[in-house]
Amino acid sequence: MLRFPLISIETMPCYVAYFRVSTACQGQSGLDLEAQQAVARNFVEPKASIVAEFTEVESGRKNSQP
C-alpha cells in the first residue's frame, strides 16, 4: 500500500517559459539567456515541468510595437 501519491506528468503543474534579452550588456551582466533558463529550470523542477519555451532577442526601444 502506498503512503504517498505518485506524481505523473498528467498531475504535475506545467509552465511555459519566456526568456528575453535586448542588449549586449545583459549578456555580460549575468542576465544572458543561459542564466535565465537555469533560474527558470531550478525554480520549476522537479515539482513541475516546462512544456514550452519562448526566446526573444530584440530591443524594445527599436521594435515598432503597436
C-alpha positions, 0 to 999 in steps of 0.5 A: 500500500502506498503512503504517498501519491505518485506524481505523473506528468498528467498531475504535475503543474506545467509552465511555459517559459519566456526568456528575453534579452535586448542588449549586449550588456545583459549578456555580460551582466549575468542576465544572458539567456543561459542564466535565465533558463537555469533560474527558470529550470531550478525554480520549476523542477522537479515539482513541475515541468516546462512544456514550452519555451519562448526566446526573444532577442530584440530591443524594445526601444527599436521594435515598432510595437503597436 
